[in-house]
Amino acid sequence: MIIKYYKEIKLKSGRFCQLIKIEKDLIPNYYLVTFPKKNGQPTVDEVTEMLEIGVKKAKEVAKSIVGDEEAFTILYSGYSARREKGWHIHIILLGNRWKQAWLYFVLGGKNLLQALRLRNDDAPKIQN
């Protein structure tokens, strides 16, 4: 993963979140809003504010790159569903159904590899 763009955003609490542009070959136009691991977990109010920041930034970037402020997908995985520790949301710009289909194909492949234990996954396991 190559971080191309990084910006710190101050939250109402006084703590910061980060907007990061990720350069990945498989998923173009990919951003993260993260809460630094060193700060522990965000409060409920901080999570709400970061989701609002994520939607606002997604609309801005989608409008400037794709020409449509609604051409994005936001993904949030709770602690038990995410591969990496630390709070974060994914923002992926889309331009058409093919790009959306490609995104779900890549995500499905990643999740399949984790389910088969061929890719690292530190999420707690739910016992059925």
Disulfide bonds with the S-S distance in Angstrom:
none
